[in-house]
Amino acid sequence: MAEVVSFRKDPSKAGEGALVIPQLVDGVLRLTISNPPANALSIAVMETLIGELQSAADDAAVRAIIIASTGNVFSAGHDLKELTAHRADEDGGEAFFEETFALAADLMLEITRLPKPVIAEIDGLATAAGCQLVASCDLAICTDTATFCTPGVNIGLFCSTPMVAVSRAAHRKQAMEMLLTGETIDASTAKDFGLVNRIVPKQYLTQVVTKYASVIASKSPLTLKLGKEAFYRQLEMPVEEAYSYAAQVMVDNMLTADAEEGIGAFLSKRTPQWTGE
């Protein structure tokens, strides 16, 4: 059966020169950042990503999302030239800086709150807010030549907002190592730290990530929504409260049509037919 391919369009960014290229194939939406040479997370890039994610949240055709990029840099983080240009503003750039970092927080929270899984596909360097983007995604798969860092300390600007996502993905001591030294770590170290799930050869990256996304897209969309929300909510709870909350989620989940269908299909040894209800 031929793959069904569609291209989602943002009217303000569509066509040649689009900052984010969306492609939907068999329930998997690939969002490719295309802001060469460093795929910086400028205001325009972040606004476009947020818009695509918000559209995907309500689109039943989208079951899983991949965030990738063009070129040899996954993302170098915020656009330092864009930030520096606003130092000439009357307020020294304060309002623009507030807008930039608030928008970055909105983007990362949009990923976490999205009712659908998001996978980061990393080839090349992911630094500062680019590393924050990786840490914010539900899963992350990279090439064996990918590198990661939070280098703000090297330029007198501690990576405080990247710290929020990185410290929740990596172990505490490892996160502090990255933040305090500003040094670059390789893919193997990133996996040891907990920033990425898998490391694959460059030539297989897209194939492997697409396979992961396709497997996830084959599951009940309602179950994924309930599970992802529960995962992030229980993380911030004391353990007893987390168990109480998770138990109620299980009850609510058991009462859904998809759970009834899934269990019935398992017992009958047939493929389940999800309705999302």
LOTORKOL-459073 format. One line per 8 residues: number of its first residue (from 1); their letters; for each residue x, y, z of N, C-alpha, C. Coordinates in Angstrom, 1 decimal, decimal comma. Example, Ala and Ser with C-alpha at 12.3 -4.5 7.8 and 13.67 -1.06 7.14 Angstrom:
// LOTORKOL-459073
1	AS	13,2:-5,7:7,8:12,3:-4,5:7,8:13,2:-3,3:7,8  12,8:-2,2:7,1:13,7:-1,1:7,1:12,9:0,0:7,9
//
This chain:
// LOTORKOL-459073
1	MAEVVSFR	0,8:-1,2:0,0:0,0:0,0:0,0:0,9:1,2:0,0  0,6:2,2:-0,9:1,4:3,4:-1,0:1,2:4,3:0,2  2,3:4,9:0,6:2,2:5,9:1,7:1,4:7,1:1,3  0,6:7,6:2,3:-0,1:8,8:2,1:0,7:9,9:2,6  1,1:10,9:1,8:1,9:11,9:2,2:1,2:13,3:2,0  1,3:14,1:3,0:0,7:15,5:2,8:1,7:16,5:3,4  1,6:17,7:3,0:2,4:18,8:3,5:1,5:19,8:4,1  1,7:20,0:5,4:0,9:21,0:6,2:1,5:22,3:5,9
9	KDPSKAGE	0,7:23,3:5,7:1,2:24,7:5,4:0,9:25,7:6,4  1,9:26,5:6,7:1,7:27,7:7,5:1,7:28,8:6,5  0,5:29,5:6,4:0,5:30,5:5,3:1,6:31,6:5,4  2,0:31,9:6,6:3,0:33,0:6,7:4,5:32,4:6,4  4,6:31,1:6,4:6,0:30,6:6,2:6,1:29,5:5,1  4,9:29,4:4,4:4,9:28,4:3,3:5,8:28,7:2,2  6,1:27,6:1,4:6,9:27,8:0,2:8,4:27,8:0,5  9,2:28,2:-0,5:10,6:28,2:-0,4:11,1:29,1:0,7
17	GALVIPQL	12,0:28,7:1,5:12,5:29,5:2,6:11,8:29,3:3,9  10,9:28,3:3,9:10,1:28,0:5,2:11,1:27,7:6,3  10,9:28,2:7,5:11,7:28,0:8,6:11,5:26,6:9,2  10,3:26,1:9,1:10,0:24,7:9,6:9,2:24,0:8,5  9,7:22,9:8,0:9,1:22,1:6,9:8,3:21,0:7,5  7,0:21,0:7,4:6,1:19,9:7,9:5,8:18,9:6,9  5,8:17,6:7,3:5,5:16,6:6,4:4,8:15,5:7,2  3,6:15,1:6,7:2,8:14,1:7,4:2,7:12,8:6,6
25	VDGVLRLT	3,2:11,7:7,2:3,2:10,4:6,5:2,7:9,4:7,4  1,5:8,7:7,1:1,0:7,6:7,8:0,9:7,9:9,3  0,4:9,1:9,7:0,2:9,4:11,1:1,3:10,1:11,8  2,5:10,1:11,1:3,7:10,7:11,7:4,0:12,1:11,1  4,0:13,1:11,9:4,3:14,4:11,4:5,7:14,8:11,7  6,5:15,0:10,7:7,9:15,4:10,8:8,0:16,9:10,6  8,5:17,6:11,6:8,8:19,0:11,6:10,3:19,2:11,5  10,7:19,7:10,3:12,2:19,9:10,1:12,5:21,3:10,2
33	ISNPPANA	13,3:21,7:11,2:13,8:23,1:11,3:14,8:23,4:10,2  14,5:24,5:9,5:15,4:24,8:8,4:15,7:26,3:8,5  16,7:26,6:9,3:17,1:28,0:9,6:18,6:28,0:9,5  19,2:27,8:8,4:20,7:27,7:8,3:21,4:29,0:8,6  22,7:28,9:9,0:23,5:27,7:9,1:23,4:26,9:10,4  22,8:27,5:11,4:22,9:26,9:12,8:21,5:26,5:13,3  20,5:26,6:12,5:19,1:26,3:12,9:18,8:26,9:14,3  19,1:28,2:14,4:18,9:28,9:15,6:17,4:29,0:15,9
41	LSIAVMET	17,1:29,0:17,2:15,7:29,1:17,6:15,3:30,6:17,7  15,2:31,3:16,6:14,8:32,7:16,6:13,3:32,8:17,0  12,8:34,0:17,2:11,4:34,2:17,5:10,6:33,5:16,4  10,9:33,8:15,1:10,1:33,2:14,0:10,1:31,7:14,0  11,2:31,1:14,3:11,3:29,6:14,3:10,4:29,1:15,5  10,6:29,7:16,6:9,8:29,2:17,8:8,3:29,4:17,6  7,9:30,5:17,0:6,5:30,7:16,8:5,9:29,7:15,8  6,7:29,4:14,8:6,3:28,5:13,8:6,1:27,1:14,4
49	LIGELQSA	7,1:26,7:15,2:7,1:25,3:15,8:5,8:25,3:16,7  5,6:26,3:17,5:4,4:26,3:18,4:3,2:26,2:17,6  3,1:26,9:16,5:1,9:26,9:15,7:1,6:25,5:15,1  2,7:24,8:14,7:2,6:23,5:14,1:2,2:22,5:15,2  2,7:22,6:16,4:2,4:21,7:17,5:1,0:21,9:17,9  0,5:23,1:18,0:-0,9:23,4:18,4:-1,9:22,8:17,3  -1,5:22,9:16,1:-2,4:22,4:15,0:-2,4:20,9:15,1  -1,2:20,3:15,4:-1,1:18,8:15,5:-1,9:18,3:16,7
57	ADDAAVRA	-2,0:19,0:17,7:-2,8:18,6:18,9:-4,2:18,3:18,6  -4,8:19,0:17,7:-6,2:18,8:17,4:-6,4:18,1:16,1  -5,4:17,6:15,5:-5,5:16,9:14,2:-5,5:15,4:14,4  -6,6:14,8:14,2:-6,7:13,3:14,4:-5,8:12,5:13,5  -5,4:13,1:12,4:-4,5:12,4:11,4:-3,1:12,3:12,0  -2,7:13,1:12,9:-1,4:13,1:13,5:-1,4:12,3:14,8  -0,5:11,2:14,8:-0,5:10,3:15,9:0,8:10,4:16,7  1,9:10,9:16,0:3,2:11,1:16,6:3,9:12,1:15,9
65	IIIASTGN	4,9:12,8:16,5:5,6:13,9:15,9:7,1:13,7:16,1  7,8:14,1:15,0:9,3:14,1:15,0:9,8:15,5:14,8  10,7:15,9:15,6:11,4:17,2:15,4:12,8:17,0:14,9  13,1:17,4:13,7:14,4:17,2:13,1:14,9:18,5:12,6  16,0:18,5:11,9:16,6:19,7:11,3:17,4:19,4:10,1  17,7:20,4:9,3:18,5:20,3:8,1:20,0:20,6:8,5  20,9:20,2:7,7:22,3:20,6:7,9:23,0:19,8:8,9  24,2:20,4:9,4:25,1:19,7:10,3:24,9:20,1:11,8
73	VFSAGHDL	23,9:21,0:12,0:23,7:21,4:13,4:22,2:21,2:13,7  21,9:20,5:14,7:20,5:20,3:15,1:19,9:21,6:15,4  20,5:22,3:16,4:20,1:23,7:16,7:21,2:24,3:17,7  21,6:25,5:17,3:22,6:26,2:18,2:21,9:27,0:19,3  20,6:26,8:19,4:19,9:27,6:20,5:19,4:28,9:20,0  19,3:29,8:20,9:18,7:31,2:20,6:19,6:31,9:19,6  19,0:32,8:18,8:19,8:33,6:17,8:20,5:34,7:18,6  21,8:34,6:18,8:22,5:35,6:19,6:22,6:36,9:18,8
81	KELTAHRA	22,6:36,9:17,5:22,6:38,1:16,7:21,3:38,8:16,9  20,2:38,1:16,9:18,9:38,7:17,1:18,8:39,3:18,4  19,3:38,6:19,5:19,2:39,1:20,8:20,1:40,4:21,0  21,3:40,3:20,4:22,3:41,4:20,5:21,8:42,7:19,9  21,1:42,5:18,7:20,6:43,7:18,0:19,6:44,5:18,8  19,0:43,9:19,7:18,0:44,6:20,5:18,6:45,3:21,7  19,9:45,2:21,9:20,5:46,0:23,0:20,4:47,5:22,6  20,2:47,8:21,4:20,1:49,2:21,0:18,7:49,7:21,3
89	DEDGGEAF	17,8:48,9:21,7:16,4:49,4:22,1:16,5:50,3:23,3  15,4:51,1:23,4:15,4:52,1:24,5:15,6:51,5:25,9  15,1:50,2:26,0:15,2:49,6:27,4:16,4:48,6:27,4  17,3:48,8:26,5:18,5:47,9:26,5:18,3:46,5:26,0  17,1:46,2:25,5:16,7:44,9:25,0:15,9:44,1:26,0  15,6:44,7:27,2:14,9:43,9:28,2:13,6:43,3:27,8  12,8:44,1:27,1:11,5:43,5:26,7:11,6:42,4:25,7  12,6:42,6:24,8:12,8:41,5:23,7:13,4:40,3:24,4
97	FEETFALA	14,3:40,4:25,3:14,8:39,3:26,0:13,7:38,5:26,8  12,8:39,3:27,4:11,7:38,6:28,1:10,8:37,9:27,2  10,6:38,5:26,0:9,7:37,8:25,0:10,4:36,5:24,5  11,7:36,6:24,3:12,4:35,4:23,7:12,4:34,2:24,7  12,8:34,5:25,9:12,9:33,4:26,9:11,5:32,9:27,3  10,5:33,8:27,3:9,1:33,3:27,6:8,6:32,5:26,5  8,9:32,8:25,2:8,5:32,1:24,1:9,1:30,7:24,1  10,4:30,6:24,5:11,1:29,4:24,5:10,4:28,5:25,6
105	ADLMLEIT	10,1:29,0:26,7:9,4:28,2:27,7:8,0:27,7:27,2  7,3:28,6:26,5:6,1:28,2:25,9:6,3:27,0:24,9  7,3:27,1:24,1:7,6:26,0:23,2:7,9:24,7:23,9  8,7:24,7:24,9:9,0:23,5:25,6:7,8:22,9:26,4  7,0:23,8:26,9:5,8:23,4:27,6:4,8:22,8:26,6  4,7:23,4:25,5:3,8:22,9:24,4:4,2:21,4:24,1  5,4:21,1:24,0:5,9:19,8:23,7:5,4:18,8:24,9  5,7:19,3:26,1:5,3:18,4:27,3:3,8:18,2:27,4
113	RLPKPVIA	3,1:19,3:27,1:1,6:19,2:27,3:0,9:18,6:26,1  1,6:18,5:25,0:1,0:18,0:23,8:0,4:16,6:24,0  -0,8:16,3:23,6:-1,4:14,9:23,9:-0,8:13,8:23,0  0,3:14,1:22,3:0,9:13,1:21,4:2,4:13,1:21,6  3,0:11,9:21,5:4,4:11,8:21,7:5,3:12,6:20,7  6,4:13,2:21,2:7,3:13,9:20,4:8,7:13,3:20,5  9,3:13,1:19,3:10,6:12,5:19,3:11,6:13,5:18,6  12,7:13,7:19,3:13,8:14,5:18,7:14,7:13,6:17,9
121	EIDGLATA	15,0:14,0:16,7:15,9:13,3:15,8:17,2:14,2:15,6  18,3:13,9:16,2:19,4:14,8:16,3:20,6:14,3:15,5  21,0:15,1:14,6:22,3:14,9:13,9:23,1:16,1:13,9  24,2:16,1:14,6:25,0:17,3:14,7:24,9:17,9:16,1  25,3:19,1:16,2:25,3:19,8:17,5:24,0:20,3:18,0  23,7:20,0:19,3:22,5:20,5:20,0:23,0:21,3:21,2  22,9:22,6:21,1:23,6:23,4:22,1:22,6:24,4:22,7  22,8:24,8:24,0:22,0:25,8:24,7:20,5:25,4:24,5
129	AGCQLVAS	19,7:26,4:24,0:18,2:26,1:23,8:18,0:24,9:22,9  19,0:24,6:22,0:18,8:23,4:21,2:18,9:22,2:22,0  19,8:22,2:23,0:19,9:21,0:23,9:18,6:21,0:24,8  18,1:22,2:25,1:16,8:22,3:25,9:15,7:21,6:25,1  15,7:21,9:23,8:14,6:21,3:22,9:14,7:19,7:22,9  15,9:19,2:22,8:16,1:17,8:22,9:15,6:17,2:24,2  16,0:17,9:25,3:15,6:17,4:26,6:14,1:17,5:26,9  13,5:18,4:26,2:12,0:18,6:26,4:11,2:17,5:25,6
137	CDLAICTD	11,8:16,9:24,6:11,0:15,9:23,8:10,8:14,6:24,6  9,8:13,9:24,3:9,5:12,7:25,1:10,6:11,6:24,8  11,1:11,5:23,6:12,2:10,6:23,3:13,2:11,4:22,4  14,4:10,9:22,4:15,5:11,5:21,6:16,4:10,4:21,1  16,6:10,5:19,8:17,5:9,5:19,1:18,5:10,3:18,3  19,8:10,0:18,4:20,8:10,8:17,7:21,8:9,9:17,0  22,6:10,5:16,1:23,6:9,8:15,4:24,8:9,6:16,4  25,7:8,8:16,0:26,9:8,5:16,8:27,9:9,7:16,8
145	TATFCTPG	27,7:10,7:15,9:28,5:11,9:15,8:27,9:13,1:16,4  26,7:13,0:17,0:26,0:14,1:17,6:26,7:14,6:18,8  26,6:15,9:19,1:27,2:16,4:20,3:26,2:17,3:21,0  26,4:17,6:22,3:25,5:18,3:23,1:26,2:19,2:24,1  25,7:20,4:24,4:26,3:21,2:25,4:25,3:22,3:25,9  25,6:22,9:27,0:24,9:24,1:27,6:26,0:25,1:27,9  26,5:25,8:26,8:27,7:26,6:26,9:27,6:28,0:27,4  26,4:28,4:27,9:26,2:29,8:28,3:27,2:30,3:29,2
153	VNIGLFCS	27,7:29,5:30,2:28,7:30,0:31,2:29,9:30,5:30,5  30,2:30,0:29,3:31,4:30,4:28,6:31,3:31,8:28,0  30,1:32,3:27,9:29,9:33,7:27,4:29,2:34,6:28,4  29,3:34,2:29,7:28,8:35,0:30,7:27,2:35,0:30,8  26,6:34,0:30,3:25,2:33,9:30,3:24,8:32,4:30,7  24,6:32,2:32,0:24,2:30,9:32,4:23,0:30,3:31,7  23,0:29,1:31,3:21,9:28,5:30,6:20,8:28,1:31,6  20,1:29,1:32,1:19,1:28,9:33,1:17,9:28,3:32,6
161	TPMVAVSR	17,4:28,8:31,5:16,2:28,1:30,9:16,4:26,7:30,4  17,5:26,5:29,6:17,9:25,1:29,3:18,0:24,2:30,5  18,5:24,8:31,6:18,7:24,0:32,8:17,4:23,3:33,3  16,2:24,0:33,1:15,0:23,4:33,5:14,7:22,1:32,9  14,9:22,0:31,5:14,6:20,7:30,8:15,8:19,7:31,0  17,0:20,2:31,0:18,2:19,3:31,1:18,2:18,7:32,4  17,9:19,4:33,5:17,9:18,9:34,9:16,8:17,9:35,1  15,8:17,9:34,3:14,7:16,9:34,4:14,9:15,7:33,5
169	AAHRKQAM	15,8:15,8:32,6:16,1:14,7:31,7:17,4:13,9:32,1  18,4:14,7:32,5:19,7:14,1:32,9:19,7:14,0:34,4  20,6:13,2:34,9:20,8:13,0:36,4:21,4:14,4:36,9  21,1:14,7:38,2:21,4:16,0:38,7:22,9:16,3:38,6  23,8:15,4:39,0:25,2:15,8:38,9:25,7:16,0:37,5  25,2:15,2:36,6:25,6:15,3:35,2:25,0:16,6:34,6  23,8:17,0:35,0:23,3:18,2:34,5:24,1:19,4:35,0  24,5:19,4:36,2:25,4:20,4:36,8:26,7:20,4:36,1
177	EMLLTGET	27,2:19,3:35,8:28,5:19,2:35,0:28,4:20,0:33,7  27,3:19,7:33,0:27,2:20,4:31,7:27,0:21,9:31,9  26,2:22,3:32,9:25,9:23,7:33,1:27,1:24,5:33,6  27,9:23,9:34,5:29,0:24,6:35,1:30,2:24,7:34,2  30,5:23,6:33,4:31,7:23,6:32,6:31,4:24,2:31,2  30,2:24,0:30,7:29,9:24,5:29,3:30,6:23,7:28,3  31,1:22,5:28,7:31,9:21,7:27,7:30,9:20,8:26,9  31,4:20,4:25,7:30,6:19,6:24,8:30,7:18,1:25,2
185	IDASTAKD	29,6:17,4:25,2:29,7:16,0:25,4:29,3:15,2:24,2  29,8:14,0:24,0:29,5:13,2:22,8:28,2:12,4:23,0  27,8:11,7:21,9:26,6:11,0:22,0:26,5:9,9:23,1  27,6:9,2:23,2:27,7:8,2:24,2:27,5:8,7:25,6  28,2:9,8:25,9:28,0:10,5:27,2:26,6:11,0:27,4  26,0:11,6:26,3:24,6:12,1:26,4:23,7:10,9:26,8  23,9:9,7:26,2:23,1:8,6:26,5:23,3:8,2:28,0  24,5:8,2:28,4:24,8:7,9:29,8:24,1:8,9:30,8
193	FGLVNRIV	24,1:10,1:30,4:23,5:11,2:31,2:22,0:11,1:31,2  21,4:10,5:30,2:20,0:10,4:30,1:19,3:11,3:29,2  20,1:12,0:28,4:19,6:13,0:27,4:19,0:12,4:26,2  19,5:11,2:25,8:19,0:10,5:24,6:18,7:9,1:24,9  17,8:8,5:24,1:17,4:7,1:24,3:18,3:6,1:23,5  18,6:6,5:22,3:19,4:5,6:21,4:20,4:6,4:20,5  21,4:5,7:20,1:22,5:6,2:19,3:22,5:5,3:18,0  22,4:5,9:16,8:22,5:5,1:15,6:23,4:5,7:14,6
201	PKQYLTQV	24,0:4,9:13,7:24,8:5,4:12,6:24,0:6,5:11,8  24,7:7,5:11,3:24,1:8,6:10,6:23,2:8,1:9,5  23,6:7,1:8,7:22,8:6,7:7,6:21,5:6,0:7,9  21,3:5,6:9,2:20,1:4,9:9,6:19,2:5,8:10,5  19,7:7,0:10,8:18,9:7,9:11,7:17,5:8,0:11,4  17,2:8,5:10,2:15,8:8,8:9,9:15,0:7,5:9,8  15,6:6,4:9,4:14,9:5,2:9,3:14,5:4,7:10,7  15,4:4,8:11,6:15,2:4,3:13,0:14,1:5,2:13,7
209	VTKYASVI	14,3:6,5:13,6:13,4:7,4:14,2:12,0:7,2:13,7  11,9:7,1:12,3:10,6:6,9:11,7:9,9:5,6:12,2  10,7:4,5:12,4:10,2:3,3:12,9:9,6:3,4:14,3  10,4:4,1:15,2:9,9:4,4:16,5:8,6:5,1:16,5  8,5:6,2:15,7:7,3:7,0:15,6:6,2:6,2:15,0  6,4:5,3:14,0:5,4:4,5:13,4:4,8:3,5:14,4  5,7:2,9:15,2:5,2:2,0:16,3:4,3:2,7:17,3  4,7:3,9:17,7:3,9:4,7:18,6:2,6:5,1:18,0
217	ASKSPLTL	2,7:5,5:16,7:1,5:5,9:16,0:0,4:4,8:15,9  0,9:3,5:16,0:0,0:2,4:15,8:-0,9:2,1:17,1  -0,5:2,8:18,2:-1,2:2,6:19,5:-2,5:3,5:19,5  -3,3:3,2:20,6:-4,5:4,0:20,8:-4,2:5,4:21,1  -4,7:6,4:20,3:-4,3:7,8:20,6:-4,8:8,3:21,9  -6,0:7,8:22,4:-6,5:8,2:23,7:-5,6:7,6:24,8  -5,1:6,4:24,6:-4,3:5,8:25,6:-2,9:6,6:25,7  -2,4:7,0:24,6:-1,2:7,7:24,6:-1,4:9,1:25,2
225	KLGKEAFY	-2,5:9,7:25,0:-2,8:11,0:25,6:-2,9:10,9:27,1  -3,7:9,9:27,6:-3,8:9,7:29,0:-2,4:9,4:29,7  -1,7:8,5:29,0:-0,4:8,1:29,6:0,6:9,2:29,6  0,7:10,0:28,5:1,7:11,0:28,5:1,4:12,1:29,6  0,2:12,5:29,7:-0,2:13,5:30,7:0,1:13,0:32,1  -0,3:11,7:32,3:0,0:11,1:33,7:1,4:11,0:34,0  2,2:10,7:33,0:3,7:10,6:33,2:4,3:11,9:33,8  4,0:13,0:33,1:4,6:14,2:33,5:4,0:14,8:34,8
233	RQLEMPVE	2,7:14,5:35,0:2,0:15,0:36,3:2,6:14,3:37,5  2,7:12,9:37,4:3,1:12,2:38,6:4,6:12,4:39,0  5,4:12,9:38,0:6,8:13,1:38,3:7,0:14,2:39,4  6,1:15,1:39,5:6,2:16,2:40,4:5,5:15,9:41,8  5,0:14,7:41,9:4,2:14,4:43,1:5,0:13,6:44,1  4,7:13,7:45,4:5,3:12,7:46,3:4,8:11,3:45,9  5,6:10,3:46,3:5,3:8,9:45,8:3,9:8,4:46,1  3,4:8,6:47,4:2,1:8,2:47,7:1,0:8,8:46,9
241	EAYSYAAQ	1,2:10,1:46,7:0,2:10,9:45,9:0,3:10,4:44,5  1,5:10,1:44,0:1,7:9,7:42,6:0,9:8,4:42,4  1,0:7,4:43,4:0,4:6,1:43,2:-1,2:6,3:43,2  -1,7:7,2:44,1:-3,1:7,4:44,2:-3,6:8,0:42,9  -2,9:9,0:42,4:-3,2:9,6:41,1:-3,2:8,6:39,9  -2,1:7,9:39,9:-1,9:6,9:38,8:-3,0:5,8:38,8  -3,4:5,4:40,0:-4,4:4,4:40,1:-5,7:4,9:39,5  -6,1:6,1:39,8:-7,3:6,7:39,2:-7,2:6,8:37,7
249	VMVDNMLT	-6,0:7,2:37,2:-5,8:7,2:35,8:-6,0:5,8:35,2  -5,6:4,8:35,9:-5,8:3,4:35,4:-7,3:3,1:35,3  -8,0:3,5:36,4:-9,4:3,2:36,4:-10,1:3,9:35,2  -9,8:5,2:35,1:-10,4:6,0:34,0:-10,0:5,4:32,6  -8,8:4,9:32,5:-8,3:4,3:31,2:-9,1:3,0:31,0  -9,3:2,2:32,0:-10,0:0,9:31,9:-11,4:1,1:31,4  -12,0:2,2:31,7:-13,4:2,5:31,3:-13,5:3,0:29,9  -12,4:3,2:29,2:-12,5:3,7:27,8:-12,8:2,5:26,9
257	ADAEEGIG	-13,4:2,9:25,7:-13,7:1,9:24,7:-12,4:1,3:24,1  -11,3:2,1:24,0:-10,1:1,5:23,5:-9,5:0,5:24,4  -9,6:0,7:25,7:-9,0:-0,3:26,6:-9,8:-1,6:26,5  -11,1:-1,5:26,4:-12,0:-2,7:26,3:-11,6:-3,4:25,0  -11,5:-2,6:23,9:-11,1:-3,2:22,6:-9,7:-3,8:22,6  -8,8:-3,1:23,2:-7,4:-3,7:23,3:-7,3:-4,9:24,0  -7,9:-5,0:25,2:-7,9:-6,2:26,0:-8,6:-7,4:25,3  -9,8:-7,0:24,7:-10,5:-8,0:24,0:-9,7:-8,6:22,8
265	AFLSKRTP	-9,1:-7,7:22,1:-8,3:-8,1:21,0:-7,1:-9,0:21,4  -6,5:-8,6:22,5:-5,4:-9,4:23,0:-5,8:-10,8:23,4  -7,0:-10,9:24,1:-7,5:-12,2:24,5:-7,9:-13,1:23,3  -8,4:-12,4:22,3:-8,9:-13,1:21,1:-7,8:-13,3:20,0  -6,6:-12,8:20,3:-5,5:-12,9:19,4:-5,8:-12,3:18,1  -6,3:-11,0:18,1:-6,5:-10,3:16,8:-6,0:-8,9:17,0  -5,9:-8,2:15,9:-5,4:-6,8:15,9:-6,5:-5,9:16,4  -6,2:-5,0:17,3:-7,2:-4,1:17,8:-7,5:-3,0:16,8
273	QWTGE	-8,8:-2,5:16,9:-9,2:-1,4:16,0:-9,5:-0,2:16,9  -8,6:0,7:16,9:-8,8:1,9:17,8:-9,8:2,9:17,3  -10,6:3,4:18,3:-11,5:4,5:17,9:-11,2:5,8:18,6  -10,2:5,8:19,5:-9,8:7,0:20,2:-10,9:7,4:21,3  -11,7:6,4:21,7:-12,7:6,7:22,7:-12,6:5,8:23,9
//
